[in-house]
Amino acid sequence: AISGANFIDNPVLENLITGTKEIEQAKADPVYPNPIMQGDLHFGHEVVSYGIFDGSGHLVGHGFNTDHAEITGLTPGMYFIKLEGHLQKFVIQ
């Protein structure tokens, strides 16, 4: 059924393609360690800016011109970090 599906004109199917691309991008430059308990979440390279969001989409942390984020003080749970326009999930235990 998917092989003949019209991904361009169907907004539901179009979102599936976008989701796949974003997942591949997240795999390419993962933040580490993930999961993390405390300390620094590393990016693997310096970024101009980053934002950390909780599961409700609220900004709970941010920084500029760095290669890591200090996550001490955040409660355990699932978070999202936006680096250079790409969103990635990470977990604090």
N, CA, C and O atoms as CSV, one atom per row, in Angstrom:
chain,resi,resn,atom,element,x,y,z
A,1,ALA,N,N,0.826,-1.195,0.000
A,1,ALA,CA,C,0.000,0.000,0.000
A,1,ALA,C,C,0.866,1.253,0.000
A,1,ALA,O,O,0.523,2.234,-0.661
A,2,ILE,N,N,1.977,1.242,0.724
A,2,ILE,CA,C,2.817,2.436,0.803
A,2,ILE,C,C,3.545,2.691,-0.502
A,2,ILE,O,O,3.817,3.846,-0.831
A,3,SER,N,N,3.869,1.651,-1.254
A,3,SER,CA,C,4.642,1.863,-2.477
A,3,SER,C,C,3.915,2.746,-3.476
A,3,SER,O,O,4.567,3.451,-4.247
A,4,GLY,N,N,2.570,2.732,-3.490
A,4,GLY,CA,C,1.822,3.570,-4.413
A,4,GLY,C,C,1.235,4.803,-3.767
A,4,GLY,O,O,0.466,5.524,-4.402
A,5,ALA,N,N,1.582,5.064,-2.504
A,5,ALA,CA,C,0.990,6.185,-1.771
A,5,ALA,C,C,1.519,7.515,-2.289
A,5,ALA,O,O,2.678,7.630,-2.689
A,6,ASN,N,N,0.644,8.517,-2.272
A,6,ASN,CA,C,1.004,9.862,-2.685
A,6,ASN,C,C,1.469,10.633,-1.449
A,6,ASN,O,O,0.646,11.115,-0.671
A,7,PHE,N,N,2.780,10.749,-1.270
A,7,PHE,CA,C,3.334,11.409,-0.091
A,7,PHE,C,C,3.329,12.933,-0.223
A,7,PHE,O,O,3.450,13.631,0.783
A,8,ILE,N,N,3.193,13.450,-1.413
A,8,ILE,CA,C,3.272,14.895,-1.622
A,8,ILE,C,C,1.970,15.597,-1.252
A,8,ILE,O,O,2.005,16.617,-0.563
A,9,ASP,N,N,0.817,15.077,-1.692
A,9,ASP,CA,C,-0.457,15.764,-1.492
A,9,ASP,C,C,-1.197,15.350,-0.227
A,9,ASP,O,O,-2.212,15.958,0.111
A,10,ASN,N,N,-0.722,14.342,0.472
A,10,ASN,CA,C,-1.385,13.870,1.675
A,10,ASN,C,C,-0.593,14.358,2.893
A,10,ASN,O,O,0.534,13.913,3.110
A,11,PRO,N,N,-1.179,15.287,3.705
A,11,PRO,CA,C,-0.410,15.862,4.810
A,11,PRO,C,C,0.023,14.838,5.858
A,11,PRO,O,O,1.064,15.012,6.492
A,12,VAL,N,N,-0.754,13.784,6.048
A,12,VAL,CA,C,-0.371,12.758,7.014
A,12,VAL,C,C,0.860,12.014,6.514
A,12,VAL,O,O,1.822,11.833,7.260
A,13,LEU,N,N,0.836,11.588,5.270
A,13,LEU,CA,C,1.975,10.867,4.707
A,13,LEU,C,C,3.191,11.778,4.550
A,13,LEU,O,O,4.326,11.333,4.719
A,14,GLU,N,N,2.960,13.044,4.230
A,14,GLU,CA,C,4.062,13.995,4.102
A,14,GLU,C,C,4.794,14.129,5.439
A,14,GLU,O,O,6.020,14.238,5.462
A,15,ASN,N,N,4.055,14.122,6.553
A,15,ASN,CA,C,4.684,14.195,7.873
A,15,ASN,C,C,5.504,12.954,8.173
A,15,ASN,O,O,6.491,13.030,8.905
A,16,LEU,N,N,5.117,11.821,7.625
A,16,LEU,CA,C,5.903,10.605,7.831
A,16,LEU,C,C,7.282,10.741,7.208
A,16,LEU,O,O,8.275,10.313,7.796
A,17,ILE,N,N,7.351,11.330,6.032
A,17,ILE,CA,C,8.640,11.530,5.377
A,17,ILE,C,C,9.494,12.479,6.204
A,17,ILE,O,O,10.674,12.208,6.425
A,18,THR,N,N,8.926,13.576,6.660
A,18,THR,CA,C,9.672,14.535,7.457
A,18,THR,C,C,10.187,13.881,8.724
A,18,THR,O,O,11.340,14.085,9.104
A,19,GLY,N,N,9.337,13.089,9.390
A,19,GLY,CA,C,9.752,12.414,10.612
A,19,GLY,C,C,10.930,11.492,10.364
A,19,GLY,O,O,11.851,11.435,11.179
A,20,THR,N,N,10.918,10.783,9.274
A,20,THR,CA,C,12.013,9.871,8.946
A,20,THR,C,C,13.316,10.644,8.757
A,20,THR,O,O,14.362,10.221,9.248
A,21,LYS,N,N,13.262,11.759,8.058
A,21,LYS,CA,C,14.463,12.568,7.847
A,21,LYS,C,C,15.006,13.089,9.170
A,21,LYS,O,O,16.217,13.081,9.387
A,22,GLU,N,N,14.124,13.542,10.056
A,22,GLU,CA,C,14.561,14.073,11.345
A,22,GLU,C,C,15.186,12.986,12.216
A,22,GLU,O,O,16.155,13.239,12.932
A,23,ILE,N,N,14.634,11.782,12.155
A,23,ILE,CA,C,15.200,10.670,12.921
A,23,ILE,C,C,16.605,10.355,12.419
A,23,ILE,O,O,17.510,10.140,13.225
A,24,GLU,N,N,16.798,10.324,11.128
A,24,GLU,CA,C,18.121,10.054,10.565
A,24,GLU,C,C,19.111,11.140,10.962
A,24,GLU,O,O,20.266,10.838,11.263
A,25,GLN,N,N,18.676,12.406,10.968
A,25,GLN,CA,C,19.558,13.495,11.368
A,25,GLN,C,C,19.934,13.372,12.839
A,25,GLN,O,O,21.078,13.633,13.211
A,26,ALA,N,N,18.981,12.977,13.679
A,26,ALA,CA,C,19.249,12.815,15.109
A,26,ALA,C,C,20.253,11.697,15.352
A,26,ALA,O,O,21.063,11.784,16.274
A,27,LYS,N,N,20.210,10.653,14.540
A,27,LYS,CA,C,21.165,9.563,14.678
A,27,LYS,C,C,22.564,9.993,14.259
A,27,LYS,O,O,23.555,9.477,14.775
A,28,ALA,N,N,22.646,10.933,13.326
A,28,ALA,CA,C,23.932,11.349,12.784
A,28,ALA,C,C,24.778,12.096,13.817
A,28,ALA,O,O,25.992,11.898,13.861
A,29,ASP,N,N,24.185,12.930,14.629
A,29,ASP,CA,C,24.913,13.725,15.611
A,29,ASP,C,C,24.256,13.597,16.980
A,29,ASP,O,O,23.672,14.560,17.477
A,30,PRO,N,N,24.344,12.417,17.595
A,30,PRO,CA,C,23.662,12.240,18.876
A,30,PRO,C,C,24.358,12.996,20.011
A,30,PRO,O,O,25.579,13.153,20.018
A,31,VAL,N,N,23.557,13.456,20.959
A,31,VAL,CA,C,24.119,14.022,22.181
A,31,VAL,C,C,24.459,12.855,23.098
A,31,VAL,O,O,23.828,11.800,23.019
A,32,TYR,N,N,25.442,13.032,23.961
A,32,TYR,CA,C,25.865,11.934,24.831
A,32,TYR,C,C,26.369,12.474,26.153
A,32,TYR,O,O,26.796,13.628,26.199
A,33,PRO,N,N,26.343,11.702,27.236
A,33,PRO,CA,C,25.714,10.379,27.317
A,33,PRO,C,C,24.196,10.504,27.326
A,33,PRO,O,O,23.646,11.520,27.751
A,34,ASN,N,N,23.547,9.488,26.866
A,34,ASN,CA,C,22.092,9.473,26.813
A,34,ASN,C,C,21.627,8.042,27.009
A,34,ASN,O,O,21.828,7.214,26.121
A,35,PRO,N,N,21.014,7.722,28.139
A,35,PRO,CA,C,20.541,8.626,29.191
A,35,PRO,C,C,21.688,9.153,30.052
A,35,PRO,O,O,22.806,8.638,30.025
A,36,ILE,N,N,21.368,10.201,30.820
A,36,ILE,CA,C,22.342,10.865,31.678
A,36,ILE,C,C,21.735,11.031,33.071
A,36,ILE,O,O,20.518,11.155,33.207
A,37,MET,N,N,22.571,11.034,34.096
A,37,MET,CA,C,22.081,11.246,35.465
A,37,MET,C,C,22.347,12.674,35.930
A,37,MET,O,O,21.473,13.317,36.510
A,38,GLN,N,N,23.550,13.161,35.675
A,38,GLN,CA,C,23.938,14.512,36.069
A,38,GLN,C,C,25.179,14.901,35.292
A,38,GLN,O,O,25.769,14.075,34.596
A,39,GLY,N,N,25.574,16.152,35.410
A,39,GLY,CA,C,26.794,16.600,34.746
A,39,GLY,C,C,26.526,17.285,33.428
A,39,GLY,O,O,25.572,18.051,33.292
A,40,ASP,N,N,27.377,17.004,32.454
A,40,ASP,CA,C,27.319,17.676,31.163
A,40,ASP,C,C,26.808,16.756,30.064
A,40,ASP,O,O,27.214,15.598,29.962
A,41,LEU,N,N,25.919,17.288,29.253
A,41,LEU,CA,C,25.434,16.620,28.049
A,41,LEU,C,C,26.298,17.156,26.907
A,41,LEU,O,O,26.289,18.358,26.640
A,42,HIS,N,N,27.038,16.286,26.236
A,42,HIS,CA,C,27.986,16.711,25.205
A,42,HIS,C,C,27.370,16.633,23.813
A,42,HIS,O,O,26.545,15.767,23.524
A,43,PHE,N,N,27.795,17.565,22.956
A,43,PHE,CA,C,27.271,17.651,21.585
A,43,PHE,C,C,28.220,17.069,20.545
A,43,PHE,O,O,27.787,16.740,19.441
A,44,GLY,N,N,29.488,16.935,20.867
A,44,GLY,CA,C,30.457,16.428,19.908
A,44,GLY,C,C,31.097,17.502,19.060
A,44,GLY,O,O,32.073,17.243,18.355
A,45,HIS,N,N,30.555,18.708,19.123
A,45,HIS,CA,C,31.125,19.852,18.422
A,45,HIS,C,C,30.518,21.123,19.022
A,45,HIS,O,O,29.485,21.072,19.690
A,46,GLU,N,N,31.162,22.246,18.780
A,46,GLU,CA,C,30.647,23.506,19.320
A,46,GLU,C,C,29.455,23.977,18.499
A,46,GLU,O,O,29.463,23.900,17.270
A,47,VAL,N,N,28.433,24.466,19.191
A,47,VAL,CA,C,27.240,25.015,18.523
A,47,VAL,C,C,27.116,26.491,18.877
A,47,VAL,O,O,27.607,26.939,19.913
A,48,VAL,N,N,26.463,27.225,18.015
A,48,VAL,CA,C,26.236,28.647,18.259
A,48,VAL,C,C,25.243,28.825,19.406
A,48,VAL,O,O,25.427,29.691,20.261
A,49,SER,N,N,24.189,28.005,19.425
A,49,SER,CA,C,23.213,28.082,20.503
A,49,SER,C,C,22.480,26.756,20.635
A,49,SER,O,O,22.454,25.946,19.708
A,50,TYR,N,N,21.884,26.549,21.807
A,50,TYR,CA,C,21.043,25.382,22.033
A,50,TYR,C,C,19.918,25.763,22.972
A,50,TYR,O,O,20.024,26.730,23.726
A,51,GLY,N,N,18.840,24.999,22.922
A,51,GLY,CA,C,17.730,25.159,23.843
A,51,GLY,C,C,17.292,23.791,24.320
A,51,GLY,O,O,17.227,22.846,23.533
A,52,ILE,N,N,16.989,23.677,25.614
A,52,ILE,CA,C,16.482,22.431,26.190
A,52,ILE,C,C,15.023,22.651,26.543
A,52,ILE,O,O,14.672,23.646,27.178
A,53,PHE,N,N,14.170,21.717,26.128
A,53,PHE,CA,C,12.730,21.814,26.343
A,53,PHE,C,C,12.235,20.598,27.100
A,53,PHE,O,O,12.708,19.483,26.879
A,54,ASP,N,N,11.269,20.818,28.007
A,54,ASP,CA,C,10.658,19.683,28.700
A,54,ASP,C,C,9.583,19.069,27.806
A,54,ASP,O,O,9.367,19.527,26.684
A,55,GLY,N,N,8.914,18.039,28.302
A,55,GLY,CA,C,7.904,17.348,27.516
A,55,GLY,C,C,6.714,18.194,27.142
A,55,GLY,O,O,5.975,17.844,26.221
A,56,SER,N,N,6.506,19.308,27.837
A,56,SER,CA,C,5.404,20.229,27.525
A,56,SER,C,C,5.819,21.316,26.542
A,56,SER,O,O,5.000,22.143,26.143
A,57,GLY,N,N,7.079,21.314,26.155
A,57,GLY,CA,C,7.564,22.310,25.206
A,57,GLY,C,C,8.084,23.583,25.833
A,57,GLY,O,O,8.379,24.544,25.123
A,58,HIS,N,N,8.203,23.612,27.168
A,58,HIS,CA,C,8.726,24.796,27.845
A,58,HIS,C,C,10.251,24.810,27.811
A,58,HIS,O,O,10.894,23.789,28.055
A,59,LEU,N,N,10.817,25.963,27.508
A,59,LEU,CA,C,12.270,26.131,27.520
A,59,LEU,C,C,12.761,26.070,28.961
A,59,LEU,O,O,12.347,26.879,29.792
A,60,VAL,N,N,13.643,25.113,29.265
A,60,VAL,CA,C,14.144,24.944,30.634
A,60,VAL,C,C,15.649,25.168,30.737
A,60,VAL,O,O,16.209,25.139,31.832
A,61,GLY,N,N,16.298,25.390,29.610
A,61,GLY,CA,C,17.729,25.652,29.611
A,61,GLY,C,C,18.181,26.118,28.243
A,61,GLY,O,O,17.562,25.789,27.231
A,62,HIS,N,N,19.258,26.883,28.212
A,62,HIS,CA,C,19.795,27.348,26.932
A,62,HIS,C,C,21.252,27.759,27.123
A,62,HIS,O,O,21.720,27.931,28.248
A,63,GLY,N,N,21.949,27.911,26.018
A,63,GLY,CA,C,23.332,28.344,26.073
A,63,GLY,C,C,23.828,28.751,24.699
A,63,GLY,O,O,23.160,28.545,23.686
A,64,PHE,N,N,25.020,29.334,24.690
A,64,PHE,CA,C,25.604,29.861,23.456
A,64,PHE,C,C,27.075,29.491,23.361
A,64,PHE,O,O,27.776,29.417,24.370
A,65,ASN,N,N,27.537,29.258,22.131
A,65,ASN,CA,C,28.956,29.035,21.835
A,65,ASN,C,C,29.604,28.031,22.781
A,65,ASN,O,O,30.532,28.361,23.520
A,66,THR,N,N,29.100,26.805,22.744
A,66,THR,CA,C,29.594,25.756,23.633
A,66,THR,C,C,29.463,24.394,22.968
A,66,THR,O,O,28.781,24.246,21.953
A,67,ASP,N,N,30.126,23.402,23.554
A,67,ASP,CA,C,30.026,22.034,23.044
A,67,ASP,C,C,29.324,21.113,24.041
A,67,ASP,O,O,29.342,19.894,23.873
A,68,HIS,N,N,28.705,21.687,25.084
A,68,HIS,CA,C,28.018,20.879,26.092
A,68,HIS,C,C,26.940,21.708,26.801
A,68,HIS,O,O,26.904,22.934,26.690
A,69,ALA,N,N,26.073,21.015,27.524
A,69,ALA,CA,C,25.043,21.661,28.336
A,69,ALA,C,C,25.083,21.062,29.729
A,69,ALA,O,O,25.147,19.842,29.875
A,70,GLU,N,N,25.048,21.884,30.732
A,70,GLU,CA,C,24.984,21.436,32.128
A,70,GLU,C,C,23.525,21.129,32.442
A,70,GLU,O,O,22.669,22.007,32.327
A,71,ILE,N,N,23.234,19.896,32.834
A,71,ILE,CA,C,21.836,19.506,33.081
A,71,ILE,C,C,21.515,19.327,34.560
A,71,ILE,O,O,20.394,18.954,34.907
A,72,THR,N,N,22.488,19.588,35.441
A,72,THR,CA,C,22.250,19.482,36.871
A,72,THR,C,C,21.127,20.446,37.258
A,72,THR,O,O,21.109,21.599,36.828
A,73,GLY,N,N,20.207,19.964,38.061
A,73,GLY,CA,C,19.074,20.777,38.488
A,73,GLY,C,C,17.793,20.445,37.755
A,73,GLY,O,O,16.710,20.799,38.219
A,74,LEU,N,N,17.893,19.769,36.612
A,74,LEU,CA,C,16.689,19.335,35.900
A,74,LEU,C,C,16.208,18.032,36.508
A,74,LEU,O,O,17.019,17.164,36.831
A,75,THR,N,N,14.905,17.883,36.669
A,75,THR,CA,C,14.343,16.676,37.254
A,75,THR,C,C,14.414,15.519,36.265
A,75,THR,O,O,14.420,15.742,35.054
A,76,PRO,N,N,14.467,14.291,36.764
A,76,PRO,CA,C,14.484,13.138,35.848
A,76,PRO,C,C,13.273,13.140,34.913
A,76,PRO,O,O,12.163,13.499,35.304
A,77,GLY,N,N,13.518,12.733,33.679
A,77,GLY,CA,C,12.446,12.670,32.694
A,77,GLY,C,C,12.987,12.782,31.292
A,77,GLY,O,O,14.199,12.754,31.074
A,78,MET,N,N,12.077,12.911,30.335
A,78,MET,CA,C,12.438,13.031,28.930
A,78,MET,C,C,12.481,14.508,28.549
A,78,MET,O,O,11.590,15.278,28.906
A,79,TYR,N,N,13.520,14.888,27.828
A,79,TYR,CA,C,13.710,16.259,27.381
A,79,TYR,C,C,14.062,16.260,25.899
A,79,TYR,O,O,14.392,15.225,25.320
A,80,PHE,N,N,13.985,17.431,25.309
A,80,PHE,CA,C,14.381,17.628,23.918
A,80,PHE,C,C,15.392,18.759,23.880
A,80,PHE,O,O,15.267,19.749,24.601
A,81,ILE,N,N,16.395,18.596,23.029
A,81,ILE,CA,C,17.385,19.649,22.859
A,81,ILE,C,C,17.422,20.021,21.389
A,81,ILE,O,O,17.476,19.157,20.514
A,82,LYS,N,N,17.392,21.317,21.132
A,82,LYS,CA,C,17.454,21.807,19.761
A,82,LYS,C,C,18.837,22.390,19.533
A,82,LYS,O,O,19.243,23.356,20.177
A,83,LEU,N,N,19.551,21.770,18.591
A,83,LEU,CA,C,20.901,22.174,18.226
A,83,LEU,C,C,20.927,22.499,16.748
A,83,LEU,O,O,20.618,21.640,15.921
A,84,GLU,N,N,21.286,23.711,16.403
A,84,GLU,CA,C,21.438,24.098,14.997
A,84,GLU,C,C,20.228,23.691,14.156
A,84,GLU,O,O,20.377,23.207,13.034
A,85,GLY,N,N,19.038,23.890,14.704
A,85,GLY,CA,C,17.814,23.609,13.964
A,85,GLY,C,C,17.336,22.182,14.010
A,85,GLY,O,O,16.291,21.876,13.437
A,86,HIS,N,N,18.065,21.282,14.677
A,86,HIS,CA,C,17.685,19.881,14.763
A,86,HIS,C,C,17.286,19.543,16.188
A,86,HIS,O,O,17.950,19.946,17.143
A,87,LEU,N,N,16.193,18.798,16.323
A,87,LEU,CA,C,15.675,18.403,17.622
A,87,LEU,C,C,16.079,16.983,17.946
A,87,LEU,O,O,15.967,16.093,17.102
A,88,GLN,N,N,16.553,16.762,19.173
A,88,GLN,CA,C,16.933,15.428,19.621
A,88,GLN,C,C,16.351,15.182,21.003
A,88,GLN,O,O,16.182,16.110,21.794
A,89,LYS,N,N,16.048,13.930,21.281
A,89,LYS,CA,C,15.507,13.531,22.570
A,89,LYS,C,C,16.659,13.051,23.448
A,89,LYS,O,O,17.600,12.422,22.964
A,90,PHE,N,N,16.573,13.357,24.761
A,90,PHE,CA,C,17.492,12.760,25.722
A,90,PHE,C,C,16.747,12.550,27.021
A,90,PHE,O,O,15.723,13.184,27.276
A,91,VAL,N,N,17.274,11.647,27.846
A,91,VAL,CA,C,16.616,11.254,29.079
A,91,VAL,C,C,17.536,11.518,30.254
A,91,VAL,O,O,18.721,11.185,30.220
A,92,ILE,N,N,16.973,12.125,31.303
A,92,ILE,CA,C,17.677,12.289,32.574
A,92,ILE,C,C,17.115,11.263,33.533
A,92,ILE,O,O,15.907,11.210,33.763
A,93,GLN,N,N,18.002,10.439,34.097
A,93,GLN,CA,C,17.556,9.395,35.036
A,93,GLN,C,C,17.635,9.894,36.454
A,93,GLN,O,O,17.303,9.161,37.386
